[in-house]
Amino acid sequence: MNDLTIAVIGVGARAHIAEHAVAAGATLVAAVDPDDRAADRAARWFGDLPVYRDVTALLTACPDLDAAIVTSPDHTHADVSEQLLAAGVAVYLEKPLATTIEDADRVLAAAHRSGAKLYVGHNMRHMHVVRLMREIIARGEIGEVTSIWCRHFVGHGGDYYFKDWHAERAKTTSLLLQKGAHDIDVIHWLAGGVTREVVAMGDLTVYDRVDSRRDNSDRTMRDWFSLDNWPPLAQTDLNEAIDVEDLSMVLMRLDNGVLASYQQCHYTPDYWRNYTVIGTEGRIENFGDGAGGQVRVWTKRSGYDAEGDRSYPIDGDDGHGDADLLTMTEFLRLVRDGEPTDTDPVSAREAIATGVAATRSLRTGSTPQRVPPVEPEIATYFATHQPARPLLDH
């Protein structure tokens, strides 16, 4: 990869994933961030490199740039990516793809027009727990999948999402979209379909009762995160504006008939995801979502049986961290060699569309919502020019 030059857009909490690109052999040549303090952060994290205030300045200074890693705030994703793609720069776009369906479609259209590669960082497709469940399903151990349930215990939610711009609807739409996009994408991947109908409910139940507020724009999440920030009502220095839900749930009907549910809480003491996948001949469930956990399988009739009929260890990674490395390496191979990938932009858009529709449902009295499909021309383009890797290749 040492023939690829890259830049990182947004020197914030997720910018460190650029280190994985460097570890894979790419050369980090610049950063972009309008914050006056960004140059100091970039120097601490990446060493000596130029920091530009906007993408226009970057493209002027680096006209032959191969790729950019976009980790700027969610509401900027569409504008930043569209400009980079129009210039022929390959884009690694941190999830979520965008905060509205219209913006997500705009990014896909920009990649279509320019032919530049677009990769959305749904790194959970590289987490061992997800790949293990997918392999068990593919082997037919539980028959035909009919339902998937996901409970997401976001134990670090107060630190991760309620002390900066994540807490504002104008910049995230909702945490059901921002955080849920990962799990919605996994549900789609495991089920082999995409959501077309949703109904949801949710509320801001805890963090609106915390009076300690602060403008944290002079800091990043690395500065304030601590496991000692507990219990949730004792949190300090929350964002001055908070209008997103901290508790939400959605029911989904997929285009292949699979029914799914997703539940998210941002003030649990523990932080992990629990999936249950039910099929016509059994079910699977994960206990833990990183190394040391298990995926257990039930295929015989019984009463309560905590252990299941067999289990498979979750190993090989620490969850998010190693998945980031695998995702970034896959992106660089796409840019350099055009290799098929496990993620794809159309799937990322379907996760966004589901999150947007679910948010509309929960904010309109749980009214059922339809999820609009992507334009056929766009779907065909990405299936042809950025094909996903077949399941049997895993």
Secondary structure, DSSP 8 states (H G I E B T S, - for coil): -TT-EEEEE--STTGGGHHHHHHTT-EEEEEE--STTHHHHHHHHH-S--EESSHHHHHHH-TT--EEEE-S-GGGHHHHHHHHHHTT-EEEEESSS-SSHHHHHHHHHHHHHH---EEEE-GGGGSHHHHHHHHHHHTTTT-SEEEEEEEEE-TTHHHHHSSSGGG-HHHHS-HHHHTHHHHHHHHHHHHTS-EEEEEEEEE--SGGG---B---TTS-HHHH--TTS-SGGG--SB-S---S-SEEEEEEEETTS-EEEEEEES--SS-EEEEEEEETTEEEEEESSSTT-EEEEE-S--S--TT-SEEEE--S--SHHHHHHHHHHHHHHHHHH---BS--HHHHHHHHHHHHHHHHHHTTTS--EE-----HHHHHHHHHHS-B--GGG-
